[in-house]
C-alpha cells in the first residue's frame, strides 16, 4: 500500500479543517465510482513454456472514492483532494512460483501475493493544492496527461505519479505548466517505484517537465514542451492543433514533433542506462538520439469522423517515454510496466514506437446521438508500421482496435457506463507476440454531494 503515514494524512485533514470556510466546503465535490473490469488476452502462435504466460484473463471489482475540496478564502487559498481506491479480485489465475505446473498465469490487473494475484488491494492518494490569483500548485498524487506524459487507465486501477505541478493562467490565452515527478505508481501496484524508459536497467527519481500552450488564434492550440528523465533522455515537443469549420463538416489537424537525446548515463554509454532500439552490428540497446514526426487529419460530418494519419520515427533508438521500474506483464521488479506513450500511435496493445518505424493510421468514429441514441459511440482504428530496424532486417506490424461505449445521459441510471474494446495485433518482430484481446468495462458514478 502507498507509504503515506496516518500522521501525514491526519495533518493534512486537520490543517484543512482549521482553515475550513464556506468556500472550502461549499465548493467541494465527492463521489463514489463502482468499477467492474474484465480483460482476456490470447497470444497467437505462442508455443512451449510461454504459451500460458501469454494467455490470461483478469476480472475485478473496484470501489473508488473521490473528494475534491474548494479553496480557503484569502489571497492564497488552500485545498485538499483525496482519492481512496479498493480493488477485489473476482477471477485471475496461476502461480508464478509453479511455472509449467499450472493451467494459467497471473495477468496484469492485480498485485502479486507470493506469486499469485492478490485477493484485494487498496491505495490512498492525497493531493494538497494551493491557489494564488490564476496559479495552482498541486503536491502529492498527480493524474496529469500532457504532451510528454500519458497515464494508462487500461486496468482496474489508474496509473498515477507522485510529485509537484504548477499551472499558471496569468497571461491571457496562455497556459504555463511546470512539474517534477519523483516516483510513479503503475496500474497493478499499491506502492511507488522509481522510473526508467524502455530497455533501461537502473531506476531514477526525477522527471522534470514544463510547457506552454497558446490559444490566441481562432480554433488553434500551439504547444511547446520540454522534459527530461534523469540519466536517460531530454525531450522537446512542438505541436499544433487546428479546427477548420467548413461549409459542410469540419476538418481537424493534429501535428506533433518530438526530438529526443540521451543525457547522463545514457549519453555516457553506461550500459545500465542503455535503451531499446537498433544500433547496428546486432546491438539492440544504446544511446538515445531520435526524432518523431506525426500528422493526423480528421474530417467530421453528422456524427461521422474519418481520420488519416502518418508517423515517422528517425534515428536508431525507440521513441522514449516515462515508464516505471515494475514489469506488469510478469508482476516482477524490472522495467516495462506497460505505460502509455503520448505519441500519436499509442494503440490498445502496442505503441508503434520502434527505431525507424513508419506508421500509417486510419480511423473511423460514429456518435449515435445523431440517430437519437445519446451516449452511444463507436470507434475503430487500424495502424500499420513498417521500416522497423532490427538485427534481422526491416520488420513490420499492424494492429486493429474496436471500441463500443454507452454512457447513460439521464434518468435513474445516469452515471452508468459500459464499454467493450477489442484488439488484434500482428507484429513480425522477433520476440514480440501476436495477440488478441477483449476488454469489458462497467462503471457507475454516484455523486455524494
Residue, then its C-alpha position, 0 to 999 in steps of 0.5 A: x500500500x502507498x507509504x503515506x503515514x496516518x500522521x501525514x494524512x491526519x495533518x493534512x485533514x486537520x490543517x484543512x479543517x482549521x482553515x475550513x470556510x464556506x468556500x472550502x466546503x461549499x465548493x467541494x465535490x465527492x463521489x463514489x465510482x463502482x468499477x467492474x473490469x474484465x480483460x482476456x488476452x490470447x497470444x497467437x502462435x505462442x508455443x512451449x513454456x510461454x504459451x500460458x504466460x501469454x494467455x490470461x484473463x483478469x476480472x475485478x471489482x473496484x470501489x473508488x472514492x473521490x473528494x475534491x475540496x474548494x479553496x480557503x478564502x484569502x489571497x492564497x487559498x488552500x485545498x485538499x483532494x483525496x482519492x481512496x481506491x479498493x480493488x477485489x479480485x473476482x477471477x485471475x489465475x496461476x502461480x508464478x512460483x509453479x511455472x509449467x505446473x499450472x493451467x494459467x498465469x497471473x495477468x496484469x490487473x492485480x498485485x502479486x501475493x507470493x506469486x499469485x494475484x492478490x485477493x484485494x488491494x487498496x491505495x490512498x492518494x492525497x493531493x494538497x493544492x494551493x491557489x494564488x490569483x490564476x496559479x495552482x500548485x498541486x503536491x502529492x498524487x498527480x493524474x496529469x496527461x500532457x504532451x510528454x506524459x500519458x497515464x494508462x487507465x487500461x486496468x482496474x486501477x489508474x496509473x498515477x505519479x507522485x510529485x509537484x505541478x504548477x499551472x499558471x493562467x496569468x497571461x491571457x490565452x496562455x497556459x504555463x505548466x511546470x512539474x517534477x515527478x519523483x516516483x510513479x505508481x503503475x496500474x497493478x501496484x499499491x506502492x511507488x517505484x522509481x522510473x526508467x524508459x524502455x530497455x533501461x536497467x537502473x531506476x531514477x527519481x526525477x522527471x522534470x517537465x514544463x510547457x506552454x500552450x497558446x490559444x490566441x488564434x481562432x480554433x488553434x492550440x500551439x504547444x511547446x514542451x520540454x522534459x527530461x528523465x534523469x540519466x536517460x533522455x531530454x525531450x522537446x515537443x512542438x505541436x499544433x492543433x487546428x479546427x477548420x469549420x467548413x461549409x459542410x463538416x469540419x476538418x481537424x489537424x493534429x501535428x506533433x514533433x518530438x526530438x529526443x537525446x540521451x543525457x547522463x548515463x545514457x549519453x555516457x554509454x553506461x550500459x545500465x542506462x542503455x535503451x531499446x532500439x537498433x544500433x547496428x552490428x546486432x546491438x539492440x540497446x544504446x544511446x538515445x538520439x531520435x526524432x518523431x514526426x506525426x500528422x493526423x487529419x480528421x474530417x467530421x460530418x453528422x456524427x461521422x469522423x474519418x481520420x488519416x494519419x502518418x508517423x515517422x520515427x528517425x534515428x536508431x533508438x525507440x521513441x522514449x517515454x516515462x515508464x516505471x521500474x515494475x514489469x506488469x506483464x510478469x508482476x516482477x521488479x524490472x522495467x516495462x510496466x506497460x505505460x502509455x506513450x503520448x505519441x500519436x500511435x499509442x494503440x490498445x496493445x502496442x505503441x508503434x514506437x520502434x527505431x525507424x518505424x513508419x506508421x500509417x493510421x486510419x480511423x473511423x468514429x460514429x456518435x449515435x446521438x445523431x440517430x437519437x441514441x445519446x451516449x452511444x459511440x463507436x470507434x475503430x482504428x487500424x495502424x500499420x508500421x513498417x521500416x522497423x530496424x532490427x538485427x534481422x532486417x526491416x520488420x513490420x506490424x499492424x494492429x486493429x482496435x474496436x471500441x463500443x461505449x454507452x454512457x447513460x445521459x439521464x434518468x435513474x441510471x445516469x452515471x452508468x457506463x459500459x464499454x467493450x474494446x477489442x484488439x488484434x495485433x500482428x507484429x513480425x518482430x522477433x520476440x514480440x507476440x501476436x495477440x488478441x484481446x477483449x476488454x469489458x468495462x462497467x462503471x457507475x458514478x454516484x455523486x455524494x454531494 
